[in-house]
Amino acid sequence: MQPFPHHYTVTVSGTGAGTLLVKSTGLPDLPTATPAEFDGPGDQWSPETLFVGAVASCYLLTFRGIAQASRLEWEEVHCDVEGVLERIERVTRFTEVHVNVKLQVPPGSDEQKAQQLLEKAKQACLITNSLNARIVLKAEVYQLEATPI
């Protein structure tokens, strides 16, 4: 890892209406637009969906690193994130972020350890650590039953 501080630069360009392009060196351009909830087309990524996507991606990448360091074997993970946007005292902001995770582990795995690592990922995720919204984690660990041959 490179020493801190790290710097991330993004440029956004567009015209008075329509799609904006989010750009960063070495990455594909990402078209964005206003979401349907704010009378936009609703067919492209918006700042709101990018925000929620950043939480989901960061959480899972953090979990992946923690699981690897802890030598936890797992099969598959699925993460649904819902951001709750509210207008409170004339300020619009995300007040809650619900992170719902389902982790499949191999038969015979230590499900309690897996659950603890999912919790640890919530504590270590740099995106959720940067927010003042309430973060709610609902994590489920399950094993598929071995099928007899």
C-alpha positions as CSV (number, residue, x, y, z in Angstrom):
1,M,0.0,0.0,0.0
2,Q,1.2,3.5,-0.7
3,P,1.7,5.9,2.2
4,F,-1.1,8.2,3.3
5,P,-2.5,10.6,2.3
6,H,-4.1,9.2,-0.9
7,H,-5.7,11.6,-3.4
8,Y,-8.5,10.7,-5.7
9,T,-9.5,13.1,-8.5
10,V,-12.6,13.1,-10.6
11,T,-13.8,15.5,-13.2
12,V,-17.4,15.9,-14.3
13,S,-18.5,17.7,-17.5
14,G,-21.7,18.4,-19.3
15,T,-24.1,21.0,-20.7
16,G,-27.1,22.7,-19.2
17,A,-29.3,19.6,-19.6
18,G,-28.9,15.9,-20.1
19,T,-26.2,13.5,-19.2
20,L,-23.0,14.4,-17.3
21,L,-19.7,12.5,-17.7
22,V,-17.7,11.5,-14.7
23,K,-14.1,11.0,-15.6
24,S,-11.0,9.9,-13.8
25,T,-7.6,9.1,-15.3
26,G,-7.3,5.4,-16.4
27,L,-11.0,4.7,-15.9
28,P,-13.9,4.5,-18.4
29,D,-16.2,7.5,-18.4
30,L,-19.3,7.1,-16.4
31,P,-22.5,8.8,-17.7
32,T,-24.7,10.2,-14.8
33,A,-28.0,12.0,-14.6
34,T,-30.6,13.1,-12.2
35,P,-32.6,10.2,-10.6
36,A,-36.3,9.7,-11.3
37,E,-37.0,10.8,-7.7
38,F,-35.8,14.3,-8.7
39,D,-37.6,14.2,-12.1
40,G,-34.6,12.9,-14.0
41,P,-34.7,10.1,-16.6
42,G,-33.9,7.4,-14.0
43,D,-32.0,5.3,-16.5
44,Q,-28.4,6.2,-15.6
45,W,-26.3,6.3,-12.5
46,S,-27.0,9.3,-10.3
47,P,-25.0,10.8,-7.4
48,E,-27.5,9.1,-5.1
49,T,-27.0,5.6,-6.7
50,L,-23.2,6.2,-6.9
51,F,-23.2,7.0,-3.2
52,V,-25.1,3.8,-2.3
53,G,-22.9,1.8,-4.7
54,A,-19.8,3.2,-3.1
55,V,-21.0,1.9,0.3
56,A,-21.7,-1.5,-1.1
57,S,-18.5,-1.8,-3.0
58,C,-16.3,-0.6,-0.1
59,Y,-18.0,-2.8,2.4
60,L,-17.5,-5.9,0.3
61,L,-13.9,-5.1,-0.7
62,T,-13.2,-4.5,3.0
63,F,-14.8,-7.8,4.0
64,R,-12.8,-9.6,1.2
65,G,-9.5,-8.2,2.6
66,I,-10.4,-9.0,6.3
67,A,-11.6,-12.5,5.3
68,Q,-8.4,-13.2,3.5
69,A,-6.2,-11.9,6.4
70,S,-8.3,-14.1,8.8
71,R,-8.1,-17.1,6.5
72,L,-11.9,-17.4,6.3
73,E,-13.0,-19.5,3.4
74,W,-16.3,-18.5,1.8
75,E,-18.2,-19.3,-1.3
76,E,-20.2,-16.3,-2.3
77,V,-21.4,-13.0,-0.8
78,H,-24.4,-10.9,-1.8
79,C,-24.9,-7.3,-0.5
80,D,-28.0,-5.1,-0.9
81,V,-27.6,-1.5,0.3
82,E,-30.4,0.9,0.7
83,G,-29.8,4.6,1.4
84,V,-32.5,6.6,3.0
85,L,-32.6,10.2,1.8
86,E,-34.6,12.7,3.8
87,R,-35.1,16.4,4.1
88,I,-34.7,17.4,7.7
89,E,-34.6,21.1,8.8
90,R,-34.3,22.2,5.1
91,V,-31.3,20.0,4.5
92,T,-31.5,17.0,2.2
93,R,-29.1,14.2,3.2
94,F,-28.8,10.5,3.7
95,T,-29.8,9.7,7.2
96,E,-29.5,5.9,7.2
97,V,-27.7,3.3,5.1
98,H,-29.0,-0.2,5.4
99,V,-26.4,-2.9,4.5
100,N,-27.9,-6.3,4.1
101,V,-25.3,-9.1,3.5
102,K,-25.7,-12.8,2.9
103,L,-22.5,-14.8,3.1
104,Q,-22.3,-18.4,2.0
105,V,-19.6,-20.5,3.6
106,P,-18.5,-24.1,2.9
107,P,-20.1,-26.9,5.0
108,G,-18.4,-27.2,8.4
109,S,-17.3,-23.6,8.5
110,D,-17.2,-21.5,11.7
111,E,-20.3,-19.4,11.1
112,Q,-19.7,-17.3,14.3
113,K,-16.2,-16.3,13.0
114,A,-17.7,-15.4,9.6
115,Q,-20.4,-13.3,11.4
116,Q,-17.7,-11.5,13.4
117,L,-15.7,-10.7,10.3
118,L,-18.8,-9.2,8.6
119,E,-19.2,-7.0,11.6
120,K,-15.5,-6.1,11.5
121,A,-15.9,-5.1,7.9
122,K,-18.6,-2.6,8.9
123,Q,-16.2,-1.0,11.4
124,A,-13.3,-0.9,8.9
125,C,-15.1,0.3,5.8
126,L,-13.6,3.7,4.9
127,I,-16.7,4.9,3.1
128,T,-19.1,4.2,6.0
129,N,-16.5,5.6,8.4
130,S,-16.6,8.9,6.4
131,L,-20.4,9.3,6.8
132,N,-22.6,10.9,9.4
133,A,-25.6,8.8,8.4
134,R,-26.6,5.9,10.6
135,I,-25.2,2.6,9.3
136,V,-27.4,-0.5,9.9
137,L,-25.9,-3.9,9.2
138,K,-28.0,-7.0,8.8
139,A,-25.6,-9.9,8.1
140,E,-26.6,-13.5,7.5
141,V,-24.2,-16.4,7.3
142,Y,-25.4,-19.7,5.8
143,Q,-24.1,-23.0,4.6
144,L,-25.4,-25.1,1.7
145,E,-26.1,-28.6,2.8
146,A,-23.8,-31.1,1.3
147,T,-25.8,-33.2,-1.2
148,P,-25.3,-37.0,-1.0
149,I,-24.0,-38.7,-4.1
